[in-house]
């Protein structure tokens, strides 16, 4: 038992590494260290079942942190890989229904942006979700925000905000957690140029001694109440785009039905009387490990044969949604299986979806030995601004290209 005790002591120390700072290289290094302890424990023979479960829980948490930190440092594939490993720890059957194949066969294919904007004209609230480790989802949100702005939407609320962004005159790392990721930063800078009014709505109050369900309920209610107070109480005719993580966009269960926690979308619908247009883009996307994908994903790609995001319209006029969100959200974006662009060394969606352009790293940044992270910042913005892109440079290997929106940039590495 001494060997096990020593392993758990090391694991406990690694699991408590703080990752709340804003230095991406330090946080990435800490996150990479933190997964090693629980992995080593799980590789130990003759563990008790309780020890296996404890190690899985620790690794689960560490992999989520690692995936997020990888996304912050320009590695979306590595981020997905970490989350796919995390999902495999507690493999559960995906939500499937007996009529999935029939629904897909009967559906018609429509461009995702066109369909969402068409439906958004009949609503005043659009809620789009994301997986917090998938920058591609922010690229789609950026594209959607441009179109919603054209039809009168003017309020943008995002779960990531820790305060009202751009109060320093630029998007700062301290403005939010997930918005430290470069594509998220580019989305928000794009929205700021387009005149969106941005709202922080996450409640940060804590109550000692609450159960998990009580904390969840208080958070969802608090989010919705802040949105009401900070948008709809100020502007009774407001049209709002709300960008959330995962299930916060769920309209089911409804408030007061006594079955499970009513999520933010349901709470907001209850408080305002407005029916939000709720959209999932998490369930139907490519993964590094294909076993992590929904069983209908490849079938939907074959059915549509499109290289751009799409939705599936049902014969009855609504939209088909697969997986867990089926009865909780109105629409579902199916993302194509983007590959890697051989010229830039970056995911293809950075050009085809986000519209970013490749830019070569200056030769003076290339390392002679080892590996360095290189940063592109908007020219004139300070070091604590969210970078426009981050790439990993390795000595002796072809350098990937920065992928950037139009503009002027300065480039740097940290020694």
N, C-alpha and C positions, 0 to 999 in steps of 0.2 A: 504493500500500500504506500510505502514511502515514495516510490516512483510516480504513482498517480498523484499524490499530494503535491509533489514538486511540479508536475505538469500543470496541475490546476492553479497553483500559485502564479506560475508564469502566464497562464492564460488569463487569470484575473487582472494581472498588471497590464497586459496588452489590451484587454477589452475595455479598460477605463481610459485609454488614450483619448485626450480631448481632440476633437476635430472641428471646433467652432471657430477657429481662427480663419484668416483670409489668405494666408500664404499657400497657394495651391501645391507647390512642390513639397513643402513640409507636411501638409495634410495627406497628400498622396503617399508619401513615404510611410507615415504613421498607419494609414489604412492598409498598405501592403504588408506591414509588419503584423497588424492585428489579426489577419486571417491565418497566419502561420500557426499560432497556438492551438486553436480548435481543430485545424486540419491534422496537426500532430497527434492530438488526443484521439481523434477518430481513427487514426491509423494504429493506435495501440490495441494489442490483442487482449481478449478476456475482460473487456469493460462490462460493468454492470449496465443494465438497460437504462437506469436513471442517469448514469454518467454519459451514455451515448446521447440521450435526449438533451442533457445539459450542454454537451459539446455542439450539438446541432443548432440549438438556440443561439449559442454564442457565435457560431460560424454564420448563421443566418443574418444576425445583426451586423457582423463585420463585413460580410459580402455586400450588403446594401450600402454601407458606407464606402467601401472600395469602389463599387460601381458608380456611385455619385461622384466621387473624387476623380475617377478616370474621365467621366464626362466633362468635368471642369477643365481638364488638361488636354482636350482635343482628341480623346480616344473613345469615340462612341461604340466601336466594336468591342473594345475591352470592357466598357461599361455593361454592354448587353451580355457579354460572356459571364461577368460576375453575377449578374442577376439571374441568368439561366442556371448557373451552378446553385445559387440560393434557392431557386424554385424546385430544383431536383431533390433538395434535402427532405422536403415534405411533399413528395409527389402525390397530387390528388387528381382525380379524373376531372377533366375540363367539363364545364356545363354544356351538355349536348342534349338535343331533343330529337324525338323520333321523326319529326317532320322537317329536320334541317335540310336534307337533300332535296325534298320536294319544294320547299320554300325557295331554295337557291335556283332550282330549275325553272320556276315560274317567274322569277324576278327579272326586271329589266335593269340595265346598267346605265348609270348617269354620272357625269362628272361631279366630284364631291363639292368643289367650291360653288359651281353653278347651282346645285341642288340646295345647299345650305343657305345661300343668299336668297334663293327663291322662297324658301320656307321662312327665313328670318324676316321677310317683309310682313308676315302675318303675326309676328311676335314683337315683344319689346325687351326680352331677355334671351340671350344666346349663351349657353354654358357648354364649353368644350373641355374635355379632360385631356390629360397627358400621363405618361409614365415618367416619373421624375428623372430617370436616367437616360431618356431618349431625346437627344437634341432635335432629331427629325420632327418630332411633334411640335416643337417651337417654330420650326420653319413653316409648317402648315398653318400654325396659329398666326404667324406674321402675314402670310398670304391672305388668310381669311379676314384678318383685321383691316387690311387695305380695302377689301370689298365691302365689309360692313360699314366702314366709315362713309362710303359713297352713298349709302342708303339711310343715313341719318343716325347711326349709332355713334355715340360720343364718349361714353364712360367705359373705361377699361379697368377691371379689377382682377388682381392676380394673387393666388394663394401665397406666392413666394415673398411678397413684400413684407418687410419688417418695419418700414416706415413709408411715407410718401416718397416715391423715387424722384430723383433729379433735383432734390432740394439743394444740393451742392452745386448745381449747374451742370452736372454730368451724372451718368449712372455710376454710382459708387459700389464697391464690393459690399459695403455695409448696408446697402439699401434692401438687400434680401439674400436669402440663402441660395435657392436654385438659380436665381438670376445672376449668380457669379459665372455660370456657364456661358461661353462665348455666343452661341447661337441665340440663347435667351436674351443676352445683352443686345445683340443686333436687332432682334424682334422689338425690344422695348425702345431702342433708339429710333427705329423706323416708325413706331407708333407715336413717339413724342414729336417727330417731324410732321406727322399727319394730324397733330392737334388733339389727340386723345387726352381726356382728363383721367388721371390714374388714381386709383383708390386702394389703400391698404385696408384689409378687412379681417385679418386673422386675429382672434382674441388671444391675449397672452396672460390672462388671469389664471391662477392655479388655486385649487382648493385641496387642502390636506385631507387624506383619508378617503378619498373617493374611489369607487371601483372603476374598472376599465369602462364599463357601460355608462357609468355616470359621467366620466370624463369625456367620452365620445359624444354623448347627448349634449353636454354643456358646450362643447366645441362647435358642433353643427348649429345649434341654436345661436351661439354667439356670432358665428360667421354671418348667418342670415340677418341677424339683428343689426350688425354693423353695416351690412350692405344697404339695408333699409334706411338707417340713420344717415349714412354718408352719401347715398345716391338719391333714393326715391323720396326721402323727406325734403331734400333740397330742390329736386327737380321732378315734380309729379309726372311729367311727360317723358322722363328719361328712357333712353334705349341703351342697354348695357351689354357689354361682352365680358363674360366672366371666365377666366382661365384657371382650371383647378386640377388637382391630382386625382386620378383614379375614380373612386366611388362617390366623391363629393357631388358629382353630377347626377346622381341617382334620384329619380322622383318616387321610387318605391323603396321601402314601405312609406305610406302616407303618414302624416302627423296624426297621432292619436289612435292608430288602428291596433296598437298593443302588441305588434309583432316586430321586434327588432328596432334598431335606431333609425329614425327618420333623418336622412342626410341633408346637407345644406340646401340642395336644389328643392327637396320636398319642403323644407322649412321656409325657404324664400317664397315658394308658391303659396304656402299657407298664410304667410304674413302679408303678402302683397295682393293676393287674388289674381296674380298674373301667371299665365301658363308659360314656363320657359321652354325654349327649344333646346333639348339636351342631346349631346353628341358624344359618342365614344370613339376614340381612336387608339385604344390600348389593346383590345382583344385580337384585332386582325392585322398583324404586322409580322415581318420576318424576324427570326431570332438567329443567333449564332448556332445554337443547337436546335435543329428542326423538331426534335421531340417536345420542345417547349411551346411550339406553335399550336394554335387551335386546329382541330381536325378539319374544319371547313375552310381553312385559309387557302391551301393549295387549290382546292376545288373552286373557290371563288376567283382566284387568279386565272384559272383555266377558263372559267365561264366568261370572264370579262375581257381577257386578252388586251389589257391596257397597260401603259407605262406610266400613268399618272393616277393619283388617288381617286377612288370612285366610291359610290354608294349603290345599294341595291334596292330598287323601288319595287314594292309588292303590287300585284294586280289590283288590290283594293285601294291603292293610292298612298298608303303609308310606306314605311321603309323597313327592310328586313334587318334585324339585329341578331347576331349570333353570340353564344356564350352567356356569361353571367348577366350582362346588361339587357338581355332580351326584353324583359318586362319593365325595365327601369329607365331606359333612355329611348329617345325618339328616332335617332339616326345612328349610323355607324360608318365611319370612314374605313375603307380597306386600302392599306398602303401597298404599292407594288413591292416586289422583291428587288430593291435597289442593290446594285453591285458596287464594286470599287472601280473608280476611274483610274486607268493605268497611267495616264499622263501626270495627274496631280498626286496620285497616291492617297487620295481621300475618297470617302463615300460619294457615289454619283449624285445622291439627292442634294448635296451641297450646291451643285450647279443646276440640276434640272428642277428641283423644287424650290430651294431657297434663292436661286439666282445669283449666288456668289461667284466671283471670278478668281481664277488662280493667280497667285503672285509668288514669285520665287523668293526664297529667303536670301538676304544679302550674304555674299560669300564670307564676309568677315565674321558672321555668326556661326559658321560651320565648325564643329569641334574637331580638333586634331586627334583627341582620344576621348573615349567614353561617350556619354549621352548627356544632352542638355535639352531643356524646354525653351523654346523660343516664343516670344510674345509679339503680337501686333496690337498696338493701341492707337486709337483715334488721335491724330496729330493735335497737340494742344491740351490733351487731357492728362491729368497727373497719374502717378503710379498706382493709386488706389482706385482707379476706374476699372470697370469690367473690360477685359481685353476683347478685341474684335475677333481674335483667333489665337489658338495655341497649337504649336506643333512640336513633335519630338524629333530632335536631330541626333543621329547616331554616326559616330566616326566611321568612315569607310563604306557607308551605305547611301543610296540615293536619298536626297532630302525631299520630303513631301512638300507640297506647295501650301502656302497660306491660302485660305478660301475667304474672300472678303467682299462686303458690299462696296459700291462705288464710294470713293473718298480718299483722303490722304492719311497715311499711317506712319508711325515710327516703330522700329523693330528693336528688340532687345533680347538678351539672355541674362540669366542670373547665375553668377558664379557661387 
